[in-house]
């Protein structure tokens, strides 16, 4: 297995689990140009690496992520400069779409992605974790749609994904005020799946959940993510039709036979990747 060597993200793999860590701790893991692109690179790699069944996303240092690097934000005017204002705005649109796609790579990844969050998770970081399958938090974590405080509309996913997690009304309140949500409120709202008392407990707890997922049928896990994502964005009728089509392809697998045999023998099943 060739693990990518990246400038802003570190990766380790063990027991079919990829540990992906944002690695700019001296800048609270603020997302600079390199990190945006490396996020897409790493999750496309996870998607295509058959030995990996689950990914855990976390951050080095005192904070999970402080959002977009302000230096990158400040340079946008220069980067899109053109004598024709229309062409300048077209370039900006393409830039925003590219950044959106970097984060959407997490959602496209066929493997479940578990976010382990501590400290700050604000601005672009909230866009990032809303793309993940589940979010687990340390007691010191806090969240904010920070973009409003720098005079801009959040534009890489929060306003589209967060209402589906916590509802429209509370999303609007957070988007308009920029106020912070602590771990307890995040749990109550449905943004967080579970709170852990410390970072060490967070890492151990999320790892335990990832191990449980990695022991399941990889084909069924990948299919479940596909169906959940599709059903979220379509009607119930469309979702039912799609899962019928999916299982007409995937139901009668060696994983099903292995599960049934393991149940008869009262032993854990062993699955191919």
C-alpha positions in Angstrom: 0.0 0.0 0.0 1.4 3.3 -1.1 0.4 5.9 1.5 0.5 9.5 0.1 3.2 11.7 1.7 1.5 15.1 2.0 2.5 18.5 3.2 -0.5 19.4 5.4 -2.1 16.0 6.3 -0.6 13.0 7.9 -1.9 9.4 7.3 -1.4 6.1 9.1 -3.2 2.9 8.3 -3.8 -0.1 10.6 -6.5 -2.8 10.9 -8.3 -1.5 7.7 -8.6 2.0 9.3 -7.0 5.1 7.9 -6.2 7.8 10.5 -6.1 11.1 8.7 -4.9 14.1 10.7 -4.9 17.7 9.6 -1.3 18.7 10.4 -0.8 22.4 10.6 -1.0 22.6 14.4 0.9 26.0 14.6 -1.9 27.5 12.6 -4.7 25.6 14.3 -4.9 23.5 11.2 -6.3 26.4 9.1 -7.0 25.2 5.6 -4.5 26.8 3.2 -4.2 26.2 -0.6 -2.3 23.0 -0.1 -4.6 21.5 2.4 -7.7 22.1 0.3 -6.2 20.1 -2.5 -4.7 17.4 -0.2 -8.1 16.8 1.4 -9.5 15.8 -2.0 -6.3 13.8 -2.8 -6.4 11.8 0.5 -10.1 10.9 0.3 -9.9 9.9 -3.4 -7.0 7.7 -2.2 -9.1 6.3 0.7 -11.9 5.6 -1.8 -9.6 3.8 -4.2 -7.6 1.8 -1.7 -9.5 -1.4 -1.2 -7.8 -2.4 2.0 -9.2 0.6 3.8 -12.7 0.2 5.2 -13.1 3.2 7.5 -11.4 6.6 7.9 -11.0 8.8 11.0 -10.5 12.5 10.4 -8.9 14.5 13.3 -6.6 17.4 13.9 -3.1 17.8 15.4 -2.5 20.3 18.2 -4.9 22.3 20.3 -7.8 22.6 17.8 -9.4 20.4 15.2 -9.5 23.3 12.6 -9.8 27.0 12.6 -11.3 27.2 9.1 -9.9 28.8 6.0 -6.5 30.3 6.3 -7.0 34.1 6.3 -3.9 34.6 4.2 -5.6 32.6 1.4 -8.8 34.6 1.8 -6.9 37.9 1.6 -5.2 36.8 -1.6 -8.4 36.1 -3.5 -8.7 39.6 -5.1 -5.2 39.3 -6.5 -5.7 35.7 -7.7 -8.8 36.5 -9.7 -7.6 39.9 -11.1 -8.5 40.5 -14.7 -9.1 43.7 -16.7 -12.6 42.3 -17.6 -14.8 42.1 -14.5 -16.9 39.3 -16.0 -13.8 37.1 -16.5 -12.6 37.9 -13.0 -16.0 36.8 -11.5 -16.0 33.7 -13.6 -12.6 32.8 -12.2 -13.9 33.3 -8.7 -16.8 31.1 -9.3 -14.5 28.3 -10.6 -12.4 28.7 -7.5 -15.4 28.4 -5.2 -16.6 25.3 -7.1 -13.2 23.8 -6.8 -13.1 24.3 -3.0 -16.6 22.8 -2.7 -15.4 19.8 -4.6 -12.4 19.3 -2.4 -14.7 18.8 0.6 -17.4 16.9 -1.3 -14.7 14.3 -1.9 -15.4 13.1 1.7 -19.0 12.6 0.9 -18.1 10.8 -2.4 -15.7 8.5 -0.6 -17.4 5.1 -0.4 -15.9 4.4 3.0 -17.4 5.9 6.2 -15.6 8.9 7.5 -15.7 9.6 11.2 -14.7 13.1 12.4 -13.0 13.2 15.8 -13.3 16.9 16.8 -11.6 18.8 19.7 -11.2 22.5 20.3 -12.2 24.9 17.5 -14.3 23.7 14.6 -15.3 26.9 12.9 -15.8 28.4 9.5 -14.5 26.1 6.8 -14.0 23.4 9.4 -17.7 23.2 9.9 -18.2 22.8 6.1 -15.6 20.0 6.4 -17.2 18.0 9.1 -20.7 18.2 7.7 -19.4 16.1 4.8 -18.4 13.3 7.2 -20.7 10.4 8.1 -20.5 11.0 11.9 -19.1 13.6 14.2 -17.7 12.8 17.7 -16.5 15.6 19.9 -14.4 16.2 23.0 -15.9 18.2 25.8 -13.8 21.3 24.8 -15.0 21.5 21.2 -17.0 24.3 19.8 -18.5 25.2 16.4 -19.4 28.4 14.6 -20.5 29.5 11.2 -17.7 32.2 11.3 -18.0 33.5 7.8 -20.7 36.0 8.8 -18.1 37.7 11.1 -15.8 38.4 8.1 -18.7 39.7 6.0 -19.2 36.7 3.7 -21.7 34.0 3.0 -20.5 30.5 3.9 -20.1 28.9 0.4 -18.5 25.4 0.6 -21.2 23.3 2.1 -22.4 24.3 5.6 -25.6 26.1 4.5 -26.5 23.2 2.3 -25.7 20.3 4.6 -26.1 21.6 8.2 -29.9 22.2 7.9 -30.3 18.4 7.1 -28.4 17.7 10.4 -29.9 20.2 12.8 -32.9 21.8 11.1 -33.5 25.0 9.1 -34.3 27.4 11.9 -31.3 26.8 14.1 -29.0 26.8 11.1 -30.3 30.2 10.1 -29.7 31.5 13.7 -26.1 30.3 13.6 -25.5 31.6 10.0 -26.9 35.1 10.9 -25.3 35.5 14.3 -22.0 33.5 14.1 -22.5 32.5 17.7 -20.6 29.5 19.1 -22.2 26.1 19.8 -20.5 24.1 22.6 -20.2 20.3 22.7 -23.4 19.9 24.8 -25.5 21.9 22.4 -23.9 20.2 19.4 -25.0 16.9 20.9 -28.5 18.2 21.7 -28.9 19.6 18.2 -27.8 16.4 16.5 -24.6 17.8 15.1 -22.5 15.5 17.3 -23.1 11.8 17.8 -21.4 11.6 21.2 -19.3 13.6 23.6 -16.1 12.3 25.2 -14.5 13.9 28.3 -11.0 14.3 26.9 -9.0 14.1 23.7 -7.6 10.7 24.7 -11.1 9.3 25.4 -12.3 10.8 22.1 -9.5 9.1 20.1 -10.0 5.8 21.9 -13.8 5.9 21.6 -13.8 6.8 17.9 -11.3 4.1 17.2 -13.5 1.6 18.9 -16.4 2.6 16.7 -14.2 2.4 13.6 -13.0 -1.1 14.5 -16.7 -2.2 14.8 -17.5 -0.8 11.4 -14.3 -2.3 9.8 -15.4 -5.8 11.0 -18.7 -5.6 9.0 -19.1 -6.5 5.3 -17.2 -3.9 3.4 -19.6 -4.3 0.5 -22.6 -3.8 2.7 -21.0 -0.8 4.4 -20.2 0.9 1.1 -23.7 0.1 -0.2 -25.2 1.6 3.0 -23.4 4.9 2.5 -24.4 5.0 -1.1 -28.0 4.4 -0.3 -28.1 6.9 2.7 -26.5 9.7 0.6 -28.9 9.0 -2.3 -32.0 8.8 -0.1 -31.1 12.1 1.7 -31.3 13.9 -1.6 -34.3 12.1 -3.2 -37.8 11.2 -2.3 -38.7 8.1 -0.3 -40.0 6.4 -3.4 -36.8 7.2 -5.4 -34.7 5.8 -2.5 -36.7 2.6 -2.3 -36.4 2.0 -6.0 -32.6 2.7 -5.8 -32.0 0.3 -3.0 -34.0 -2.4 -4.8 -31.7 -1.9 -7.8 -28.6 -1.8 -5.6 -29.5 -5.1 -3.8 -30.4 -6.8 -7.0 -26.7 -6.4 -7.8 -25.2 -6.8 -4.3 -27.4 -8.8 -2.1 -26.4 -12.3 -3.2 -22.7 -11.8 -2.3 -20.1 -14.0 -0.7 -20.4 -11.7 2.3 -24.0 -12.8 2.8 -23.0 -16.4 2.7 -20.1 -15.8 5.1 -22.3 -14.0 7.5 -24.8 -16.8 7.6 -22.2 -19.5 8.1 -20.5 -17.5 10.8 -23.9 -17.1 12.6 -24.4 -20.9 12.4 -20.9 -21.5 13.8 -21.2 -18.7 16.4 -17.9 -17.1 15.3 -17.0 -13.8 13.8 -17.3 -13.6 10.0 -14.2 -12.9 7.9 -14.8 -10.7 4.8 -12.8 -9.9 1.7 -11.9 -6.3 1.2 
